[in-house]
Amino acid sequence: MHKIEDKKKPERAILVGAGTADVDDTELSILDELEELARTANVKCVARVYQRRQRPDTTFYIGKGKAEELASAVREHEAKCVLFDNDLTPRQVRNLEEKIGCKVLDRSEVILDIFATHAKTMESRLQVELAQLRYTLPRLKRMWTHLSRISGQGGIGSRGPGEKQIETDRRLIDRRLHQLEGELKEIQIRKERQVGSRDDKLTVALVGYTNAGKSTLMNQVTGTDVYQADKLFATLDTKTSDLILPNGQTALISDTVGFIENLPHHLVASFHATLEEVRQAKLLLHVVSASEPGVAMKIKTVDDVLQKELGMNDYKQLLVFNKIDAVEDQIEFNALRNKHKNFLEVSAKTGEGIDALLRALVDFDEQSREILELEIDAADGKTQAQLNRLGEILETEYDGNRVLMTVSLPRELAGHFRQHVRRE
């Protein structure tokens, strides 16, 4: 797998895309996100190439003529690498590199490179390594299959160190994959236990397209200092903080990794442990950058990742349009408002709309809780301990061998204690 050089001076790169969109001014926006990815990876875009085609060319992905045009552009702009907005096969990468004379990276490699650069904790490093190996292994297997076909023909060159090295690499990667999966499974089990012990509190997870302003919003509502930057995937590790609501109750809010269109499946799979906070949250705040183009696509991308990649078919979310202080096209923003019924508008940067957001969290918390008046046998210490752990004890009164308790419980847990409801 190629590595983008992480130096102070950005590498010069040409961006390439191919698809069914008309070749006019649209390619400018089609490759905008790839340029943002490149910028985050410390790469400077010096030119763009786009080709409209119904299906990829098996040799170069783009056509032969376009590959020759790309080779000329690399020489003209003194580019050191070429970034494709599509995923390429090893054969296509090899053919392109021979044709144009510099390294070629596909979209998945660029994203994985960014994740590797931003991974700071042991957990995120394990997850990134797992994703990288999952990306690499099938490519090694395809190379192995190719060499097996050659060896079947017999003759010189049919067996040699190349074949042995690939098989050795495959075994080493398989072994390391199993090791990483085991370590991350243990982390996920621990996280499930931690998250499962928070039943008495409102748990909120910030989700959204990368660079939507989730970390800035987290800092605004909690007063914490979560790292924030105008770069894609500035946050990789989930960070959870206490959030004091206007009614005095404490909620837990988590900042999570951002999503992106065509996020590699193996990357999402590797980050399941980190995304456990999202899976278990009682409410998702879906943060959307209202000042940027393509909002509808970004909302759909996030919903698709939640549903298809994380298997979350039944979740409660509140749409939060962020960066409203930076909206330039008010007509387009009004059209966006008209498409959605339940949403809030905020500016995490200036604090506008934050009070309304906090009140909405209080309303959700109160609507999701139920107050029960219970009568429990004084000797039933197990039930009393459960209520103390799972709910908020509002009042306790001792009457002989009975304990009279008024408890606020999450609505989904209240049913477990209805047999103890006090009857006058």
MOMOVEN-V538849 format. One line per field, one symbol per residue. psi: psi as a letter, one per 40 degrees, with the letter a starting at -180 (. if undefined). A space follows every 10 residues. Layout:
# MOMOVEN-V538849
psi: ???
This chain:
# MOMOVEN-V538849
psi: hihhhgidhi ihihhhihae iigbeddddd eddddddddd efhhheiihi hhidiihdde diiddddddd ddddddefie ihhheihiid ddddddddde fiihiidddd dddddddehd iddddddddd dddddddddd dddddddddd deeaihedha dddddddddd dddddddddd dddddddddd dddddeefde ihhhhhiiii fefddddddd eeeafhhiig iifdhdhhhh iihhideeih ihhhhiiiii ifhhdddddd fdddedddde idhhhghhhe eiifdddddd ddddddddde fgegihihhh hifeeehdgd ddddddddei dhiihihdde eheddddddd dddddddeih hhhihihdeg dddddddddd ahhdihhhgb eihhhhhhih deeddeedee hhh.
